[in-house]
Amino acid sequence: MVEDTEKSQASDAELEAMIAATDTGARSPEGNVGKLIVATAFCWSVFQLWIASPLPYLDVFSSWLPVLNNTDTRSIHLAFAVSLAFLAYPALKRSPRDRIPIQDWVLAGAGIVVTTIK
């Protein structure tokens, strides 16, 4: 009876790990690349909070930080989204999940360039 319970718990854990690996589809790079992805997501969050707040319009900040119009704000938002999409998720099915291949770096860079060109 104890063996059946242990086998059931082990198989449940394996099943949950398999579902998590196939369900998300996301990469899990380690080291500096993982830190870059986290830092980019954090900067995007801070940017969103900044543009949604009244702080840019205060005299304290308006002297050294520009107030962005809707077009600039949307292009920066899209640049963050496109770059994070190509860095956090593989563009191709056969792309590795533990590192970011060169074509995804190129696509992320191209997405940033294309979305911020005026």
Helices and strands as residue ranges (DSSP letters): H 2-24, H 32-52, G 55-57, H 59-62, H 70-88, H 102-116
